[in-house]
């Protein structure tokens, strides 16, 4: 399954105006390995991640949500990307994004400013994520477990996956 990205076009324009980085560039970084951690700087009402990744020779920071990690909601400054539910939501595959960039539709400025430092906390909690696919499974769970995750809002499957991933990582050590 190919990676898909969705974002609000109004947010994309605002991000481009503010940070001079397009969501096309932000999405392209997910075709390479990224360094990420959960963004818990505040309660956003959804699980968000902060990631550093490379596009061509530049490094960008992106803030994103990820539904089962095959679809990303973007919001980005250079070395940064977020998604809001609005009527201007677009959805594009990674191959569509690459084609748009090759046609010169990417408006990222070569002199986009660098984002502020992520600080030591990012580096202490970040992990490397290689590009890859997810496996779709049918899973029967206890009703109370599903209700608990759903009660925390949109992104409950992403949170479930994050808990399982953290358990697997803890068992490796």
Secondary structure as UniProt FT lines:
FT   STRAND          4..8
FT   HELIX           9..19
FT   HELIX           23..28
FT   HELIX           29..31
FT   STRAND          34..38
FT   STRAND          49..55
FT   TURN            56..57
FT   STRAND          58..67
FT   TURN            68..70
FT   STRAND          71..77
FT   TURN            78..79
FT   TURN            87..88
FT   STRAND          89..93
FT   HELIX           94..102
FT   TURN            103..104
FT   TURN            110..111
FT   HELIX           119..125
FT   STRAND          127..129
FT   HELIX           143..150
FT   TURN            151..152
FT   HELIX           156..172
//
